[in-house]
Every structure is written in C-alpha cells, then in structure tokens.
C-alpha cells in the first residue's frame, strides 16, 4: 500500500516553495546561490561562454521564469516530463525540492559538463571538495581515529555513529552562508540509536545500504562507519550509493569515494591507514560495493523511485540515509507538523531505514512536542542552522 493511501497527512502538509521572502528556501536562491555562483566562477578558469551562461542562470533563477533545458540536452525530454506545468512560471512557484535540483542540473549545463568539449566531465565543485579533503581539519580527524578503542566495542560504535551524524556539518553548500564564528551547541533532538544497533545485531550478517550525501569530511566518517559494520560482522556487505554526477556543491560521486579511501590509505595515522587498506580490500572482494543510479539526481522524493532501484533496497537489513537532502526526499519536502511520526512518512521505503541528519532545512518530523516547544522558545532558526540533529529509525519493511 502506498504512502498516499496510508498517510492522509501527505495531502495536507504544504509543499515547500521558495517564493516567500525571508524564508529559508527563498534565502537559498537569493543569498546562497549568488555566493555559490561567484565561487564556481572563481575556482576554475571558465571561458566567456560558460561564464555568461552561469550568470544568465543566476539571473533567471532569482528574477525570471523557468526555461527548459536545451533540446540537445540528453535528458531534455525527461525534465520536460518532470517539470510538466512548471516551465514558463517563476522559479519560486515550483516545489523547492524540484527547483533546487533543477538549478544544479542547469549549472552543469552552463559549465559544459555534458557537452562535447574541453569542460566535458569536469566537476565544477571539485576544487572545493579537493581542498577540504586535503585540509588540516581532515588531518586532525584521521589522527583522532587512533584514539578510538581498537576492538569493536559499543563505545567505538557510538563514537563512529556520532562522527557520521555530525560530519554532515561539513556540507560545503551549507558553509557558504553559515554564520561565521561562535561555537556550535550540539543538540540531538531525536535519538533512536539504540533501535539502530539492536536491529543491526538482530539481523547480523545482512546487507546494509548507505545513501551517501556529501564528499570530503562527511564521506570520510561514513566510510569509516562502513568499515566498522563489516569488520565487526554486523554486516556481511555494505552498499554505498553515491550520485552519478556532481550535485548540490559537495555531494559524493565515485571519484570522491576513491579519493577518500586513498586519503585514508596514505594517512600518517596508523589507525586511519589500516581502515583505508581494509576498505580497499573490501571493495576488491565485493563486500563493500559502490553503486549509483540516475534517480539520485532526480527532483523527486524516494516514494517515486523506479522499480529497479526499489528492488535493490528490498531485503536490506537496514538502509541508512545520510544528510539533509536525503531526509527531504525520504519524508517529503513539506511543512509537516514536527511532531508527525517519522514512521508515518518513512514507512513507504522497502527496507528498514535510519536517518542520520543534521538539520539544515525546514523539514522535520518525529520530534517530541516538549522538545519542539523548547526549541521554538529559543527564538533561533533551529530547523535550519545546522546545530541540531536526529537519528530516526523505522523498522517496518
């Protein structure tokens, strides 16, 4: 039975759009994207054709109407179908999830990523991702792996789960407009971690899927967590799903996985290097598998994923959703009452699911009413400032 049949709230919770001045979605297009565009143009020596196309995209996305992809684009017809009824209307009138995805697709078009020529296949976000992965913060994080218990204790598992959760703060698109300075007060507003570990132990030796989010400082702890699941025997196989093309500034691709594993293998920290070698061998043996699918760059919720991808997740002991965008796609990018049960909106997925997510957009469900009241009383944008997080589990297949 579909989510539309089981969850009538789906039809009443408003879809988030970016046409409300001052809203988070509005700020993405009017504050974050202008800074992003400038950084992209500064990071690589694009020619005048690419620069003009990027600047025209920015102008269209802030003050113009939606234009379709060029008829020569390989996915021109697909986007016409996805955007039926939207083209010719202001960008802000489209669903935020759809139009944000479309912005990144158009950005790749503007920079020549898909067109035959010198810029074909060049990741416009690679300079940001590479600099982060090579930076001193990663050196410190690799060194810290040596401080963890060497055996597969509950303490080690909890530390690695926490690292994978809060690693989502490393999202480069979020850092573009994050407030400078000041400390970040961690606050886990929903914690089903005990249910996660209990289910993994119950289904010991099964297949665990991880739907990755960002590269660099987030992907690194994700892969370290994958290593723990394999080395401890909690999983017989881990399948990590990445994006098939650059997306949302720092989203992980296969190239980013390879770079991250190599960063671990060549680390001066013996503990990190050992993990890197285990990951390399696990990929050789097929117990760590990296997969992708075009749907991961589609502007659609996971409820609408195609049958072939749905069948891949069916039978998994657990699917772990990393990050904010995957959360939005899992539960639906709507203004749910925050007390809406996570199971009510995630139960459509074909396996048990866990969401590891730092809050960086308006969508949130599964938070206790007392906690919501406390957070609302602070007067801070707790849903979007990246200082709060959730670990939420739905065990229904």
C-alpha angles and dihedrals in degrees: 000000000000128000089248089060097043101038115049089177087075090073095050106041106094118247111242115248132179099229097094108097111231094020121124092248091051090051091054091062099035102037111016101040096051089054091045093051091052091050092050092051091047095047099059131031097245117178125242093270094057093041093052092047092051092048091048090051091053092050092047094048094052104037108006141068129268114274122193124243117272112280087241092061112111091231098039094119094044092056091046087058094044091047099043108154094010105082113097092029126103114277092240093062093064121086109276094234091052098044096044090054090048091053091059092045089052091046090058088049092051094050093049097247094145101029122094107258143075096308095049111126094006110138106226089204097049095099090058095045095045093049092051094048091050094045131111093251089066090047089057093047092050091049090051090062086073090063094060122097107272094221123069098263129157088251092058092046092050092049093050092047091051091049092051090048099049092037084081087079086075091074103134094209089057092048090057091075102018114129110264120238130002129090124282115234108216114222124175103202096183124023122186093155093124090057090050095053092042091054093047090051092047091051094038113170096025132123118279120196123203118195100205125215120184133016126230118027093013099045091049096065089040090060092043088054089050089053090052093051091051099040093047093049094241087122130031090197135014119201115196116198118207135176119277091222139012110296140166094005100280107024112142123256130179090268089058092050091053092047092050095049089048090050088056094046093052097042119126088226107094091210092054093046091051091053090048092053091048090051091049092051091044090057090048091053095044095241089112107048127182115206139170140186134193089244091072088073095042120113092235138102120253089252086076099048115135123261095252092057093042089055090054091059095043109102096022113137088223139352114209116205113205125204143353103298094050089050091052090050093046099051099025126262096263139123095258120179098260091234091062107124114258089221090057093063102028098046093093091075115104096233139035109286139206123192117208103186140157108209111251104143138043098265116101135149137165099047121137115250092238091054091047091052091050093050094045090052092060092069090222126125091252094164094059111024097084094236097110133057145183137216104196127175134195113185098186113113 
